């Protein structure tokens, strides 16, 4: 009842609701519903008393606009003690290398930069806006700091304009001292919000013209229903282009996006695995591209069979290079190594059909290497590098992570078992 009648601009969630929210389904469900409702009403939502990485990650997923608590920084009265940035959250990586994720780029391209009305403007300015912009029947309203308050729709003032003396009354400042009485609350969403979440909020508010988009809590633009559909269509096209035509697996852009997504899940362990074939080029040159493609598809099928859980991501970097991403609740490196050995052994057994009996008996075959010289080569096999990323361990860039994985793969090729593993911070 208080929420309904007070029409708040800001709502804070008490520490009672935030403490242990990562492991409390009731708190998580309750907060999710309230946050979604607040988003539809254009209310700013703050999570108070965040003290752990797991709580921070959960609040971020739910959609809180701002977060405060000991995890960010302890209270202080000394301005010199305040940090300029809070890098432990990994927030910079969420937006990609150039500061913008793919969703942000699509939203920026689709956004309409409607003129705004200052809440303290004279009513004459509002009339002029509608008169000079006949294609629009509403305008966003902001305060003096640029924070959006909602929209004013033309229909809200028509009852005055078309009534006797109505317009004159509106122009009388003693009667109309503020535009606030004409403002309708509207969904207000930060530009870094995933487009799926934006669509969900819009669908839960079907009477709205769209959603107001903010950047750093300031008005940035307006996203119409048509713009939202264009974004979804564009993402579907990108997805279709990014699927490898041979293996039907996600390509490099989607792999990179998966890697960036781990910064949203600070409370989970991740295992990244880089698979590669040993001496594939001479094998491919000897048997032809047709057989080579069959081998690549065969390996992709093995990966799909082994890594079939919902928390597994399989990507095809290109050629004979594959990427696996595994999300886990806790440390389980030995389990992942066992699965890796299973993949490599299955591949060695299955790919043997591409070698003749003589080659199988000898344990090698003869082919030209990358320098054009004939030499003995071991039967086709795969190698793997396994990288463990612990919960909360996000103090690195995506470039550092992929470089570490590539270096491990080179080591794996010289390993007796064709497998090496390491934690991210191992030197």
C-alpha positions in Angstrom: 0.0 0.0 0.0 2.9 2.4 0.8 4.6 1.5 -2.5 1.3 2.2 -4.4 0.5 5.5 -2.8 3.9 7.1 -2.4 5.1 6.6 -6.0 8.7 6.5 -5.0 11.7 7.5 -7.2 14.1 5.3 -5.3 13.7 2.0 -3.3 16.3 0.5 -1.1 16.4 -3.2 -0.3 17.4 -3.8 3.4 20.3 -6.0 4.4 17.7 -8.5 5.7 16.7 -9.3 2.1 20.3 -9.2 0.7 22.1 -11.3 3.3 22.6 -14.8 1.9 20.4 -14.1 -1.2 22.7 -16.2 -3.3 21.6 -19.3 -1.3 18.0 -18.3 -0.4 15.4 -19.1 -3.1 12.6 -17.2 -1.3 14.7 -14.0 -1.0 15.8 -14.3 -4.6 12.2 -14.8 -5.8 10.8 -12.0 -3.7 13.5 -9.5 -4.8 13.2 -10.5 -8.4 9.4 -9.8 -8.5 9.8 -6.5 -6.7 12.7 -5.4 -8.9 10.7 -6.2 -12.1 7.7 -4.3 -10.8 9.9 -1.3 -9.9 11.5 -1.4 -13.4 8.1 -1.1 -15.0 7.3 1.9 -12.9 10.6 3.6 -13.5 11.8 3.3 -9.9 15.6 3.2 -9.1 16.5 0.1 -7.1 19.4 -0.1 -4.6 20.7 -3.3 -2.9 22.0 -2.4 0.6 24.5 -4.3 2.6 26.2 -6.4 -0.1 29.2 -8.1 1.6 30.2 -11.0 -0.6 31.0 -11.7 -4.2 28.2 -14.2 -4.4 25.7 -11.6 -3.1 27.0 -9.1 -5.6 26.7 -11.5 -8.5 23.1 -12.5 -7.5 22.0 -8.9 -7.1 23.5 -8.1 -10.5 21.6 -10.9 -12.2 18.3 -9.9 -10.6 18.7 -6.4 -12.0 19.5 -4.0 -9.2 20.5 -0.5 -10.5 22.9 0.3 -7.7 24.7 -1.7 -5.0 26.3 -0.6 -1.7 28.0 -2.5 1.1 31.3 -3.7 2.5 32.0 -5.7 -0.7 32.2 -2.4 -2.6 33.7 -0.3 0.1 33.3 0.3 3.9 31.7 3.6 5.0 34.1 6.5 5.4 33.9 10.2 6.1 37.2 10.9 4.4 36.8 11.5 0.7 40.4 10.7 0.1 39.7 7.1 1.0 37.1 6.6 -1.7 38.2 4.6 -4.7 37.9 5.9 -8.2 36.9 2.4 -9.4 35.9 -1.0 -8.0 37.8 -3.4 -10.2 37.2 -6.4 -8.0 33.7 -6.6 -9.5 35.0 -7.2 -13.0 32.4 -4.6 -14.3 34.7 -3.3 -17.0 34.9 -6.7 -18.6 31.1 -7.0 -18.7 31.1 -4.4 -21.4 33.8 -5.9 -23.6 37.1 -4.6 -24.7 35.9 -1.3 -26.1 33.4 -0.7 -23.3 30.3 -1.9 -25.2 28.8 -5.3 -25.4 27.0 -6.5 -28.5 23.6 -5.7 -26.9 24.8 -2.2 -26.1 25.8 -1.7 -29.7 22.5 -2.9 -31.0 20.5 -0.8 -28.5 22.6 2.3 -29.3 21.9 1.8 -33.0 18.2 1.3 -32.5 17.6 4.0 -29.9 15.5 7.1 -30.7 16.9 10.3 -29.2 13.7 12.1 -28.4 13.8 15.6 -27.2 13.2 15.9 -23.5 11.2 18.2 -21.2 12.7 19.6 -18.0 10.2 19.1 -15.2 10.6 22.8 -14.3 10.0 24.0 -17.9 7.1 26.3 -18.6 4.0 24.7 -20.0 4.5 26.8 -23.2 7.7 24.9 -23.9 5.7 21.6 -23.8 3.1 23.0 -26.2 5.9 24.1 -28.6 7.4 20.6 -28.4 4.2 19.0 -29.5 3.6 21.6 -32.2 7.1 21.3 -33.7 7.3 17.5 -33.5 4.0 16.3 -34.9 5.3 12.8 -35.4 5.6 12.2 -31.7 2.7 12.3 -29.2 4.9 12.0 -26.0 8.1 13.3 -24.6 10.4 12.0 -21.8 10.6 14.3 -18.7 13.9 14.7 -16.8 15.0 16.6 -13.7 17.8 19.2 -13.6 20.4 16.3 -13.3 19.1 14.5 -16.4 17.5 11.7 -14.5 14.3 10.5 -16.3 11.1 10.9 -14.3 8.7 9.4 -16.9 6.9 10.8 -20.0 4.2 13.3 -20.7 1.7 12.1 -23.3 -0.3 14.4 -25.5 -3.5 12.8 -24.4 -2.8 13.9 -20.8 -3.2 17.6 -21.7 -5.8 17.2 -24.4 -8.6 17.3 -21.9 -7.4 20.8 -20.9 -6.6 22.1 -24.4 -10.0 21.2 -25.8 -12.1 22.4 -22.9 -13.3 26.0 -22.5 -10.6 28.2 -20.9 -8.5 25.0 -20.4 -5.4 26.2 -22.2 -5.6 29.5 -20.5 -5.7 27.8 -17.1 -2.7 25.7 -18.0 -0.8 28.9 -19.0 -1.6 30.4 -15.6 1.4 29.7 -13.4 -0.7 30.0 -10.2 -2.7 27.0 -11.4 0.0 25.0 -13.2 3.2 25.5 -11.1 4.8 22.2 -12.2 4.6 19.6 -15.0 4.7 16.7 -12.5 0.9 16.3 -12.4 1.0 15.3 -16.1 3.9 12.8 -15.8 3.3 9.1 -16.3 5.7 6.6 -14.8 7.5 4.5 -17.5 9.9 1.6 -17.5 13.4 3.0 -17.1 16.3 0.6 -18.0 20.1 1.0 -18.1 21.7 0.6 -21.5 23.9 -2.3 -20.2 20.8 -4.4 -19.5 20.6 -7.6 -21.7 18.0 -7.2 -24.5 16.2 -10.3 -23.3 15.5 -8.5 -19.9 14.4 -5.3 -21.7 12.0 -7.3 -23.7 10.6 -9.1 -20.6 10.0 -5.7 -18.9 8.3 -4.3 -22.0 6.0 -7.3 -22.4 5.0 -7.0 -18.7 4.0 -3.4 -19.4 2.0 -3.7 -22.7 0.4 -0.3 -22.5 3.7 1.5 -22.8 5.1 3.0 -26.0 8.5 1.4 -25.2 11.1 1.9 -22.6 13.3 4.8 -21.5 17.0 4.0 -21.7 19.6 5.5 -19.3 23.4 5.6 -19.2 25.0 6.2 -15.8 21.5 6.9 -14.5 21.0 9.8 -17.0 18.5 9.9 -19.8 20.1 8.5 -23.0 17.2 7.8 -25.4 13.9 5.9 -26.0 13.5 2.4 -27.3 10.2 1.7 -29.1 8.5 -1.6 -29.6 9.6 -1.6 -33.3 13.2 -1.0 -32.2 13.1 -3.9 -29.8 11.9 -6.2 -32.6 14.7 -5.0 -34.8 17.3 -5.7 -32.1 15.9 -9.3 -31.6 15.9 -9.9 -35.4 19.5 -8.6 -35.7 20.7 -10.8 -32.8 19.1 -13.8 -34.5 20.9 -13.0 -37.8 24.2 -12.7 -35.9 23.6 -16.0 -34.2 22.9 -17.7 -37.6 26.0 -16.3 -39.1 28.1 -17.4 -36.1 27.2 -21.0 -36.2 29.9 -23.1 -37.9 28.3 -24.6 -41.1 30.3 -27.9 -40.7 29.8 -28.7 -37.0 26.8 -26.5 -36.3 28.6 -25.2 -33.2 29.0 -21.6 -32.0 31.9 -19.6 -33.5 34.4 -17.1 -32.2 32.0 -14.2 -31.4 29.8 -16.4 -29.3 32.8 -18.0 -27.6 34.1 -14.6 -26.7 30.7 -13.6 -25.4 30.7 -16.7 -23.2 34.1 -15.9 -21.8 32.9 -12.3 -20.9 29.7 -13.7 -19.3 31.8 -15.4 -16.5 32.1 -11.9 -15.0 28.3 -12.1 -14.2 28.9 -15.2 -12.1 31.5 -14.5 -9.5 30.3 -17.3 -7.2 31.0 -20.2 -9.7 34.0 -22.1 -10.8 34.7 -22.3 -14.5 36.8 -24.8 -16.5 37.9 -23.8 -20.0 39.2 -26.5 -22.2 41.1 -26.0 -25.5 41.1 -29.1 -27.8 43.4 -29.4 -30.8 44.5 -32.2 -33.2 48.1 -33.2 -33.4 49.7 -33.0 -36.8 46.3 -32.5 -38.5 47.6 -30.7 -41.6 49.7 -33.6 -43.0 46.8 -35.9 -42.3 44.4 -33.6 -44.1 46.7 -33.1 -47.0 47.2 -36.9 -47.5 43.6 -38.0 -47.2 41.9 -34.8 -48.7 39.6 -32.2 -47.3 36.6 -34.5 -47.5 38.1 -36.9 -45.0 39.4 -34.0 -42.9 35.9 -32.6 -42.6 34.6 -36.0 -41.6 37.2 -36.2 -38.8 36.3 -32.7 -37.6 32.5 -33.6 -37.5 33.4 -36.8 -35.7 35.2 -34.9 -33.0 32.4 -32.4 -32.7 29.9 -35.3 -32.2 32.1 -36.8 -29.4 32.2 -33.4 -27.6 28.4 -33.1 -27.9 28.0 -36.6 -26.4 30.4 -36.0 -23.5 29.5 -32.4 -22.7 25.7 -32.5 -22.8 24.7 -30.8 -19.6 23.0 -27.4 -19.5 26.1 -25.9 -17.8 28.4 -26.9 -20.7 29.2 -24.7 -23.7 30.8 -26.2 -26.9 32.4 -23.8 -29.4 34.2 -24.3 -32.7 37.1 -21.9 -32.9 37.9 -23.0 -36.5 39.6 -25.9 -38.3 40.6 -28.5 -35.7 40.4 -26.1 -32.7 37.6 -26.4 -30.2 36.6 -24.6 -27.0 34.7 -26.0 -24.0 33.3 -23.9 -21.2 32.0 -25.6 -18.0 30.2 -23.8 -15.2 30.5 -25.6 -11.8 29.3 -24.9 -8.2 32.7 -25.9 -6.8 36.2 -27.2 -7.5 36.2 -30.4 -9.6 39.4 -30.3 -11.7 40.0 -34.1 -11.4 36.5 -34.8 -12.7 37.0 -32.5 -15.7 40.4 -34.2 -16.4 38.7 -37.6 -16.5 36.2 -36.3 -19.0 39.0 -34.8 -21.0 40.8 -38.2 -21.1 37.5 -39.8 -22.2 37.2 -37.4 -25.1 40.8 -38.0 -26.2 40.6 -41.8 -25.9 37.3 -42.0 -27.7 38.6 -39.9 -30.5 41.8 -42.0 -30.9 39.7 -45.1 -31.0 37.1 -43.8 -33.5 39.5 -42.0 -35.8 41.5 -45.2 -36.3 39.1 -46.2 -39.1 40.8 -43.5 -41.2 44.1 -45.3 -41.0 44.8 -48.6 -42.9 45.8 -51.9 -41.2 49.5 -51.4 -41.9 49.5 -48.0 -40.3 47.6 -49.3 -37.3 50.0 -52.1 -36.9 53.1 -49.9 -37.1 51.5 -47.1 -35.0 52.5 -44.4 -37.5 51.9 -43.3 -41.0 54.1 -41.5 -43.6 53.1 -38.1 -45.0 54.6 -34.8 -46.0 54.9 -32.3 -43.1 54.2 -28.6 -43.3 57.7 -28.1 -44.9 57.0 -30.6 -47.7 59.3 -33.4 -46.4 58.2 -37.0 -45.9 58.4 -38.1 -42.3 56.8 -40.6 -39.9 53.9 -39.2 -38.0 52.0 -40.7 -35.1 48.4 -41.8 -35.7 46.0 -38.9 -35.6 45.2 -37.8 -32.0 44.0 -34.8 -30.0 45.5 -32.8 -27.2 43.8 -30.6 -24.5 44.6 -27.7 -22.2 42.3 -27.4 -19.1 42.2 -24.1 -17.3 40.6 -23.7 -13.9 39.1 -20.4 -12.8 38.1 -20.3 -9.2 35.0 -18.6 -7.7 35.6 -14.8 -7.3 38.8 -15.0 -9.4 38.0 -12.4 -12.0 41.0 -10.0 -11.8 42.1 -10.5 -15.3 41.2 -9.5 -18.8 39.7 -11.8 -21.4 42.8 -11.4 -23.5 45.0 -12.6 -20.6 42.8 -15.6 -20.2 42.8 -16.7 -23.8 46.6 -16.2 -24.0 47.0 -18.4 -21.0 44.8 -21.1 -22.6 46.8 -20.9 -25.9 50.1 -21.3 -24.0 48.8 -24.3 -22.2 47.7 -25.9 -25.4 51.2 -25.7 -26.8 52.5 -27.4 -23.7 49.8 -30.1 -24.1 51.2 -31.1 -27.5 54.5 -32.1 -25.8 52.8 -33.9 -22.9 52.9 -37.7 -22.8 49.2 -37.9 -22.1 48.4 -34.9 -24.5 46.7 -33.2 -21.5 47.9 -30.4 -19.2 45.9 -28.4 -16.6 46.5 -25.3 -14.6 44.8 -22.7 -12.5 44.6 -19.1 -13.8 47.1 -17.7 -11.3 49.7 -20.5 -11.8 53.0 -19.1 -13.0 
